[in-house]
């Protein structure tokens, strides 16, 4: 009788651990846009930015300078629409990041 109680407690503990792990990975997958944008900084490559933030909504470039601008639109920590402009140099390295609030719609 005691062994079946201990087995049940062990099974419950294992199920709780598995459930906690699943919740953690779901939280990481749904990390807010502003939290991902906070990880982007000068010196990262375009591949780094793609891994952190995914594909941008808009890509534009300058033929003369070889720069490229990626624009991500997401919500900030105050739930306001914000455009994050990420500038890359000709070598594909982040040189600047600017957050532009779109204002109340």
C-alpha positions in Angstrom: 0.0 0.0 0.0 2.8 2.5 0.9 4.7 1.8 -2.3 1.6 2.6 -4.4 1.2 6.0 -2.6 4.9 6.7 -3.1 4.6 5.8 -6.8 1.6 8.1 -7.2 3.5 10.9 -5.5 6.5 10.3 -7.8 4.3 10.3 -10.9 2.6 13.5 -9.8 6.0 15.2 -9.2 7.2 14.0 -12.6 4.1 15.3 -14.3 4.5 18.7 -12.5 8.1 19.0 -13.7 7.2 18.2 -17.3 4.3 20.7 -17.2 6.6 23.4 -15.8 9.2 22.7 -18.6 6.4 22.9 -21.3 5.2 26.2 -19.8 8.8 27.6 -19.8 9.3 26.8 -23.5 6.0 28.3 -24.5 6.9 31.5 -22.7 10.2 31.7 -24.5 8.4 31.1 -27.9 5.9 33.9 -27.2 8.4 36.5 -25.8 7.0 40.0 -26.4 8.4 41.9 -29.4 10.0 44.6 -27.2 11.9 42.0 -25.2 13.3 40.6 -28.4 14.1 44.1 -29.6 16.0 44.8 -26.4 18.5 42.1 -27.3 19.4 43.8 -30.6 22.5 46.1 -30.4 25.3 47.4 -32.6 27.7 44.7 -33.6 25.2 41.9 -34.3 25.0 40.5 -37.8 21.8 40.2 -39.9 21.7 36.5 -39.1 21.9 37.3 -35.4 18.9 39.7 -35.8 16.9 37.1 -37.8 17.5 34.5 -35.0 16.3 37.0 -32.3 13.5 38.8 -34.0 12.6 36.9 -37.1 11.9 38.5 -40.5 11.3 42.3 -40.5 8.1 43.7 -41.9 10.0 46.1 -44.2 13.5 45.9 -45.7 15.0 48.9 -47.5 18.5 49.8 -48.7 20.7 52.6 -49.9 22.6 51.8 -53.1 25.2 54.5 -52.6 26.2 53.6 -49.1 25.4 49.9 -49.1 23.4 50.3 -45.9 20.2 48.4 -45.2 17.3 49.3 -42.9 15.0 46.7 -41.4 11.8 47.9 -39.7 9.9 45.8 -37.1 6.5 46.9 -35.9 5.5 45.5 -32.5 4.1 46.7 -29.2 6.3 48.1 -26.5 6.1 47.4 -22.8 3.2 49.9 -22.4 1.3 48.1 -25.2 1.8 51.0 -27.7 2.6 50.4 -31.4 6.2 51.0 -32.0 8.5 50.8 -35.0 12.0 49.5 -34.4 14.4 50.6 -37.1 17.5 48.5 -37.3 20.3 49.9 -39.5 23.0 47.6 -41.0 26.2 48.8 -42.7 27.5 47.4 -46.0 29.0 44.4 -44.2 25.6 43.4 -42.7 26.4 44.5 -39.1 24.0 46.5 -36.9 25.1 50.1 -36.6 22.0 51.6 -35.0 18.6 50.8 -33.5 15.8 53.4 -33.0 12.4 52.9 -31.5 9.7 55.2 -32.9 6.3 55.3 -31.1 3.4 55.5 -33.5 1.2 57.2 -31.0 -2.4 56.6 -30.1 -4.4 55.5 -33.0 
